[in-house]
Amino acid sequence: MPESHPSTSAWSPLKHSVFRAIWLATVVSNLGTWIQNVGAAWLMTSLSPSALMVALIQTAASLPMFLLSLPAGALADVIDRRKLLLFTQTFLFRDYPEAKSPKPNKQV
C-alpha cells in the first residue's frame, strides 16, 4: 500500500510570514538591480554609440557576482553563519552615515 503524503504546493512556503517577507525583499532587491543594469546600459548608449562600451558596462555589473558567488558560498558553508552575517552587515553599514549625509554642492 503506498504511503500517503500531505499535498504540498509550490506556494506553501509563502504561508510562513518570515519566509514571505524575505522572499518579497529578495524580489524587490533583484528588481532594483535589474532596473539599475538596464538604466546603466541605456545611459551608455546615450553617451556613446559604441556597442563595446555597452558590453563593458554589462560586464562590470555582472562580473563581480560571477567571480565571487562560488567562493562566497563555500565560505558561508565553512564559517559560522551568524558571525559571517554580523561581519558583512557591519562592513556594509560602516559607510551608511557617509552615504546619508548631504554632499556640499560645489558650483564654479
N, C-alpha and C positions, 0 to 999 in steps of 0.2 A: 504494500500500500504506500503510495507516495506521500511524502511529508507535505503538509500544507504550510506555506509561508504567508505571513500577512502581506497583503498587497501594498506595495510602495510605489509611489510615482516619482518622477523626476523633480516634482515640485515639493515633495515632503520635507526636505531640509529647510525650506523657507518658512516652515511653521514655527521655527525657533527664532525668537526676536533678535538674539545676539548675532546669529548667522546671517539673518536677513539684513541687519544693519551693516555688517562687514561686507556682505555681498554688494549691497547698494553703494557703499562708499567706494568699493573697487570699481564698479561700473562707472560711477561719476568720475573717478580719477582717470580711468582709461579713456573715457570720452574727452576729457580735458587734454590729455596727452595727444590724442588723435587730432583734435582741433588745432593744437599748437603746431603739430607737424605739418598739417595742411597749410596753415597760415604762414609758416616759415618758408615752405616751398613756393607758395603763391607770391609772397613778398620777393623772393629771389627771382621769380620770373618777371616781376615788375622792375626790379633793379638791373637785371642782366638777362638778355635773351639766351644766354648760353645754357645748353642742356647739362653741361658738365657741372656748372655751379649749382644747379638744382639737385643733381645727383650727389654732390658733395654735402649739401645741406641735409639731405635724407640720410646719407651715410653717417654724418656727425650726430644725427638724432638717434640712430638705431645701433651704432657700433658699440657704445658702452654697455647696453643691455645684452647684446650678442656676446661680447667678450667676458662680461662679469657674472652672468647668470649661473653658469655651471660652477665656477669656483665658489660663488656665494652660497649656492645650495649645498655644496659639500661642506663648507664651513659651518653652515647652520645645522648640519647633521652632527658635527663633531662637538661644537661648543654649546654650553648651556643656553637655551633659547631666551631665558629671562635676562641673563647678562648681556647677550647679544642685542636684544631689543632695547635695553636700557642704554647701552653704548651708542647704538645707531640713533636713537631718539635724542640723546644728549648732543651727539655730533651735529645732527640736523638743527636742533633748537638753538645752538650757540650763536648762529647768525641771525636769529629772528629779530632781536632788538635793532640790529643794524638795517635789516630789510624793512622794518616797520617805520623807522624814523624818516621824516621827510628830508629829502636832499635839498641843499640850497640851490636855487636857480641862478646860475651864473650866466648872465647875458652880457654880451660885449657890444 
